[in-house]
């Protein structure tokens, strides 16, 4: 293996293992992962420092280190307060807190293993430098540099304070363990990043329609359950259907039909918002607009229909609205659907292709 190939493999290993685009998309997941890791590890470390302090009250050889335990525990509690006040989606602040926490705990273990116990082999640092970084997720090169820097700090402290018969063992163990830690944590970071990518892909497939980019039927059903709690004043519903899809598929193929659906979906999304429009069937779309003005909804729908018509297509659509008091979401949707079918029937009648003689429902009066 050439030197160039070796460096190429090392560089590849030190990357996060996913593309830049994938990394950007999973940033909220990374932030949440680090936030959870911080809350868990800080709770454990606070308990650890508390136990050490309690033992120091009864064990003579630990008595001189009480101030160290109290200082580390106090800083840990302060760190916990900061983490609790930091939003889990704030990636930058959570990452700063990750390295602050790691510095606190690893710094404590360095002082404890060298300056405080000069004649004993250090155990705590080697254990913590291997296990703690695995709880967090960051770019492997940055995490590796952090581990290497702290190990260099440990070696310097060991050289300065360890007894001559202990120092070479501590330094040798720290270098070996930190090298293993860098390799293991880099592998764990790759694994976690891939897991977040897969989880996001699965979530996207379960919530979003692949063809049109709109939210799908599954997302729509979830939204219906949440709506009553989200609505403040009322709800407006738009029910739309692409005209001529069946004929277009037969005459020009399914690619042309797909283009029609994508045009309708893109226009609805642009007009009403990315999270408001849903594709709930083959050529059926629903737009849910909590607290929307009825007149404004009609104006936007007219603009959307004109934009679609300008591209050579037509959609039939119905609007229904209701105030919050006495709202029946399902009845409101059926009303909008009925009005859409009325418009669709008129369209087919005018074009001489009346394929839908019967309308679903009986068109009850609209709720206001």
C-alpha positions in Angstrom: 0.0 0.0 0.0 1.4 3.4 -1.0 1.7 6.3 1.4 -0.8 8.2 -0.7 -3.3 5.4 -0.4 -2.7 5.1 3.3 -3.3 8.8 3.9 -6.4 8.6 1.7 -7.8 5.8 3.9 -7.0 7.7 7.1 -8.7 10.8 5.7 -11.7 8.9 4.7 -12.0 7.3 8.1 -11.7 10.7 9.8 -14.7 12.0 7.9 -18.2 11.6 9.3 -19.2 9.0 6.6 -22.1 10.8 5.0 -22.5 13.5 2.4 -22.6 17.2 3.3 -26.3 17.3 2.2 -27.2 14.4 4.4 -25.3 16.0 7.3 -27.2 19.2 6.9 -30.5 17.3 7.0 -29.7 15.4 10.2 -28.4 18.4 12.1 -31.6 18.6 14.3 -31.1 14.9 15.1 -27.5 15.4 16.0 -28.4 18.3 18.3 -31.1 16.2 20.0 -28.7 13.3 20.4 -26.1 15.5 22.1 -28.8 17.0 24.3 -30.0 13.6 25.5 -26.4 12.5 26.0 -25.6 15.5 28.1 -28.6 15.2 30.4 -27.9 11.5 31.0 -24.1 11.8 31.5 -24.3 14.9 33.8 -26.9 13.2 36.0 -24.5 10.2 36.4 -21.5 12.4 37.0 -23.3 14.5 39.6 -24.1 11.3 41.4 -20.5 10.1 41.0 -19.1 13.3 42.6 -21.7 13.2 45.3 -20.7 9.6 46.2 -17.0 10.5 46.2 -17.7 13.5 48.6 -19.7 11.2 50.9 -17.0 8.6 51.0 -14.4 11.3 51.7 -16.2 12.1 55.0 -15.4 8.5 56.3 -12.3 7.4 54.4 -9.1 9.2 55.5 -7.2 8.8 52.3 -10.0 10.6 50.4 -10.3 13.5 52.9 -7.7 15.8 51.3 -9.6 15.7 48.0 -13.0 16.9 49.3 -12.6 20.4 47.8 -11.9 18.8 44.4 -15.1 16.7 44.6 -17.2 19.7 45.7 -15.7 22.0 43.0 -16.3 19.4 40.3 -19.8 18.6 41.5 -20.8 22.3 41.7 -19.5 22.9 38.2 -21.4 19.8 37.0 -24.7 21.1 38.6 -24.1 24.5 36.9 -23.6 22.6 33.6 -26.9 20.7 34.1 -28.8 24.0 34.6 -27.3 25.3 31.3 -28.2 22.2 29.4 -31.8 22.3 30.7 -32.1 25.9 29.5 -30.7 25.1 26.1 -33.2 24.0 23.4 -32.5 20.5 22.2 -32.6 21.7 18.6 -29.8 24.3 19.2 -26.9 22.3 17.7 -24.2 24.9 18.3 -24.9 25.6 22.0 -25.3 21.9 22.7 -22.0 21.1 21.0 -20.3 23.8 23.1 -21.8 22.3 26.2 -20.6 18.8 25.1 -17.0 19.8 25.0 -17.3 21.9 28.2 -18.7 18.8 30.0 -16.0 16.5 28.6 -13.3 19.0 29.6 -14.7 19.2 33.1 -14.9 15.4 33.7 -11.7 14.5 31.9 -9.9 17.4 33.6 -11.0 16.1 36.9 -9.8 12.7 36.1 -6.4 14.0 35.0 -5.9 16.0 38.2 -7.1 13.0 40.3 -4.8 10.5 38.5 -1.6 12.6 38.5 -1.4 15.5 40.9 -3.6 14.0 43.6 -2.4 10.4 43.4 1.2 10.5 42.3 2.2 7.1 43.4 -0.8 5.2 41.9 -1.6 4.2 38.3 -4.4 6.3 36.8 -7.5 4.4 36.1 -10.3 7.0 35.9 -8.8 8.9 32.9 -8.4 5.8 30.8 -11.9 4.7 31.5 -13.6 8.0 30.9 -11.7 9.0 27.8 -12.9 5.7 26.2 -16.5 5.7 27.3 -17.7 9.4 27.6 -17.1 10.6 24.0 -19.3 7.7 22.7 -22.3 9.4 24.2 -22.0 12.3 21.8 -22.0 13.0 18.1 -19.7 15.4 16.3 -17.3 15.4 13.3 -14.7 12.6 13.9 -11.7 14.8 13.2 -12.8 17.3 15.9 -13.6 14.7 18.5 -10.3 12.9 17.7 -8.4 16.2 18.1 -10.1 16.8 21.4 -9.2 13.3 22.8 -5.6 13.7 21.5 -5.2 17.1 23.1 -6.5 15.9 26.5 -4.2 12.9 26.4 -1.3 15.2 25.7 -2.4 17.2 28.8 -2.6 14.0 30.8 0.9 13.0 29.7 2.3 16.4 30.6 0.7 16.3 34.1 2.0 12.7 34.5 5.5 13.8 33.6 5.4 16.7 36.1 3.7 15.0 39.1 3.8 11.2 38.9 6.4 9.2 40.7 9.3 8.0 38.4 8.2 4.4 38.7 4.5 5.2 37.8 5.0 7.9 35.1 6.1 5.8 32.1 3.2 3.3 32.8 0.6 6.1 33.0 1.9 7.8 29.8 2.1 4.5 27.9 -1.4 3.4 29.0 -2.9 6.8 28.2 -1.4 6.9 24.6 -2.6 3.3 23.9 -6.1 3.8 25.4 -6.6 7.2 23.7 -5.7 5.7 20.3 -8.2 3.0 20.9 -10.7 5.6 22.0 -10.2 7.6 18.8 -10.8 4.6 16.6 -13.8 3.3 18.6 -15.4 6.7 18.8 -14.9 7.4 15.1 -16.6 4.2 14.3 -19.4 5.0 16.7 -19.9 8.4 15.1 -20.1 6.9 11.7 -22.7 4.4 12.9 -24.8 7.1 14.7 -24.7 9.4 11.7 -25.8 6.6 9.3 -28.6 5.7 11.8 -29.9 9.2 11.8 -29.8 9.3 8.0 -31.8 6.1 7.8 -34.3 7.2 10.5 -34.8 10.5 8.6 -35.3 8.7 5.3 -37.9 6.4 7.0 -39.7 9.3 8.6 -39.8 11.2 5.3 -41.2 8.1 3.5 -43.9 7.7 6.2 -44.9 11.4 6.1 -44.2 12.7 2.6 -45.5 11.7 -0.8 -42.5 10.7 -3.0 -44.0 11.9 -6.3 -45.3 15.3 -5.4 -43.3 16.3 -2.3 -46.5 17.0 -0.3 -47.4 15.5 3.0 -49.1 12.1 2.4 -52.2 10.4 3.7 -50.5 9.1 6.9 -49.4 12.7 7.8 -52.9 13.9 6.9 -54.6 11.5 9.3 -52.2 12.5 12.1 -52.9 16.2 11.4 -56.7 15.6 11.7 -56.2 14.3 15.2 -54.1 17.3 16.3 -56.3 20.0 14.7 -58.8 20.5 17.5 -56.0 21.5 19.8 -54.3 23.8 17.3 -57.3 25.8 16.2 -57.9 29.2 17.9 -60.7 30.8 15.9 -61.8 28.3 13.2 -60.8 26.2 10.2 -60.9 26.5 6.4 -60.6 23.5 4.2 -59.7 23.3 0.4 -60.5 20.0 -1.3 -59.0 19.8 -4.8 -58.9 17.2 -7.6 -56.9 17.3 -10.9 -59.2 17.3 -13.9 -58.5 15.0 -16.9 -55.9 12.8 -15.2 -57.5 9.6 -16.4 -57.7 10.8 -20.0 -54.1 12.2 -19.9 -52.7 8.9 -18.6 -54.5 7.0 -21.4 -53.6 9.5 -24.2 -50.1 10.5 -23.3 -48.8 8.1 -20.7 -48.3 8.1 -17.0 -45.3 10.5 -17.2 -47.6 13.2 -18.4 -50.0 12.4 -15.6 -47.2 12.6 -13.0 -46.2 16.0 -14.4 -49.8 17.2 -13.9 -49.9 16.0 -10.3 -46.5 17.6 -9.6 -47.7 20.9 -11.1 -50.9 20.9 -9.0 -48.9 19.9 -5.9 -46.2 22.5 -6.4 -48.8 25.3 -6.9 -50.8 24.3 -3.8 -47.7 24.2 -1.8 -46.4 27.5 -3.0 -49.9 29.1 -2.5 -50.9 27.8 0.9 -47.6 26.7 2.5 -45.4 23.6 2.6 -47.1 22.1 5.7 -50.7 22.9 4.8 -51.2 20.8 1.6 -51.7 17.0 1.5 -52.0 14.5 -1.3 -54.5 12.0 0.1 -55.3 10.0 -3.0 -54.3 9.5 -6.6 -55.4 13.0 -7.8 -57.0 14.3 -4.6 -55.5 17.0 -2.5 -56.6 18.7 0.8 -55.4 21.9 2.3 -56.0 22.5 6.0 -55.8 26.1 7.1 -56.4 26.7 10.9 -57.6 30.2 11.7 -57.6 31.2 8.0 -59.9 33.9 6.6 -62.5 32.5 4.2 -62.3 35.3 1.7 -58.5 35.1 1.7 -58.7 31.4 1.2 -61.0 31.8 -1.8 -58.6 34.4 -3.2 -55.6 32.2 -2.9 -57.5 29.2 -4.4 -58.5 31.3 -7.4 -54.9 32.4 -7.9 -53.8 28.8 -7.7 -56.4 27.6 -10.2 -55.3 30.4 -12.6 -51.6 29.5 -12.2 -52.4 25.9 -13.0 -54.7 26.9 -15.9 -51.8 29.0 -17.3 -49.8 25.8 -17.6 -52.5 24.0 -19.5 -54.2 22.1 -16.7 -57.4 22.4 -14.7 -58.3 21.5 -11.1 -61.8 21.3 -9.5 -61.8 22.6 -5.9 -64.2 23.3 -3.1 -63.8 25.5 0.0 -65.6 25.1 3.3 -65.0 26.9 6.6 -66.3 26.9 10.1 -65.7 28.7 13.4 -64.2 26.8 16.2 -67.5 26.6 18.2 -69.4 23.6 16.9 -66.7 22.6 14.5 -66.9 19.1 13.0 -63.7 18.6 11.0 -64.8 15.5 9.1 -68.2 17.1 8.2 -66.3 20.2 7.0 -64.0 18.1 4.8 -66.9 16.3 3.3 -68.6 19.6 2.5 -65.5 20.9 0.7 -65.3 17.6 -1.1 -68.9 17.8 -2.2 -68.3 21.3 -3.6 -65.2 20.1 -5.4 -67.3 17.4 -7.1 -69.9 19.9 -8.1 -67.2 21.9 -9.8 -65.7 18.8 -11.4 -69.1 17.7 -12.8 -69.6 21.1 -14.3 -66.1 20.9 -15.9 -66.8 17.5 -17.5 -70.3 18.6 -18.6 -68.8 21.7 -20.4 -66.1 19.7 -22.1 -68.4 17.0 -23.2 -66.9 14.3 -21.0 -69.3 13.9 -18.1 -67.7 10.9 -16.4 -69.2 11.6 -13.0 -73.0 11.7 -13.0 -73.4 11.0 -9.3 -72.0 13.2 -6.5 -71.1 11.8 -3.1 -73.1 13.2 -0.2 -76.1 15.5 -0.3 -74.4 18.9 0.0 -75.6 20.0 3.4 -75.5 23.7 4.3 -72.0 25.0 5.2 -71.0 25.7 8.7 -70.1 29.3 9.1 
